[in-house]
Amino acid sequence: MPTKRKSSRRRYGKAAGKSVASAMRRKKRGTLKSGPGGKGGTVKSRQQAIAIGLSEARKKGAKVPTRKAA
């Protein structure tokens, strides 16, 4: 009996990718800030920049999976 292959689907939409790319550019320039109102300071971590980009994409209504529960 042949095994059924799971269809590959995009988990993240194009808009989410653009938002993350924008956040990465701002990180490189040194203008990406963390926290509410940018009061947390300049972002140094690549992972933090990606998280901020995805968060912004969620707020805009882009196709982004929900966060995992801690």
Buried (B, 14 or more C-beta within 10 A) or exposed (E): EEEEEEEEEEEBBEBBBBBBEBBBEBBEEEEBBBEEEEEEEEBEEEEBBBBBBBEBBBEEEBEBEEEEEE
